[in-house]
Amino acid sequence: MLEYLLRLALLLPLLAGLIWGSLWLTRYLQTRLHGGAARQGGGRHLQLVETSLIAPGMKLAVVRFHDREILLGCTRHGLVRLSEAPAATLPESA
């Protein structure tokens, strides 16, 4: 019984440390990857503008891609392009 408690006392903090380390590494790599694309000058070509829930499992989404706004119908089974228009430009604030 003492051997079991000793193993538990040693392995439980080790397991907790591994979980914490993997979560920290995941967060670090995600922020580094997202920041790296913007710093290289490439930027992002795809931007989600707005979504609207129509029914459970059905959404409408407006996506901006290469100066075009595309209306997508999103279901559990896939995506359908419904419409496309030039991207609306926002007036600059003074």
Secondary structure, 3 states (H helix, E strand, C coil): CHHHHHHHHHHHHHHHHHHHHHHHHHHHHHHHHHHHHHHCCCCCCEEEEEEEEEECCEEEEEEEECCEEEEEEEECCEEEEEEEEECCCCCCCC
